[in-house]
């Protein structure tokens, strides 16, 4: 097999099932249908997989276009290999509720951390204030 530079190396991966991790933390699983010179990707039969603890849920998204700059990781999924996953698949409603509870707990921990820092005379500027410096 000859080496092909850049996104052209993905041509062999068209019509195969892939997992994509995006910059915003979302995980997509679908069939790669098209690519371009900017590494923009088109997926078919796409699902968004949400992980919370040992549970996961898949939200059907259909055809999904991903801008190349948002891709953190792209990997082929071997559909012939049996899954050894210890994760439990749950309904969409259940995983969304678990995700909401996890995000609430994370926000509460962040508030506690900020209060501890404030009590010690320290402060961390908010992300929207960082642009001013």
Secondary structure, DSSP 4 states (H G I P E B T S, - for coil): -----GGGGGGGGTTSEEEEEETTS-EEEEEEEEE-TT--EEEEEEEEEEEETTEEEEEEEEEEEE-GGGEEEEEE--TTSPP----EE--HHHHHHHHHHHHHHHHHHHHHHHHHHHHTT-----GGGGGG-
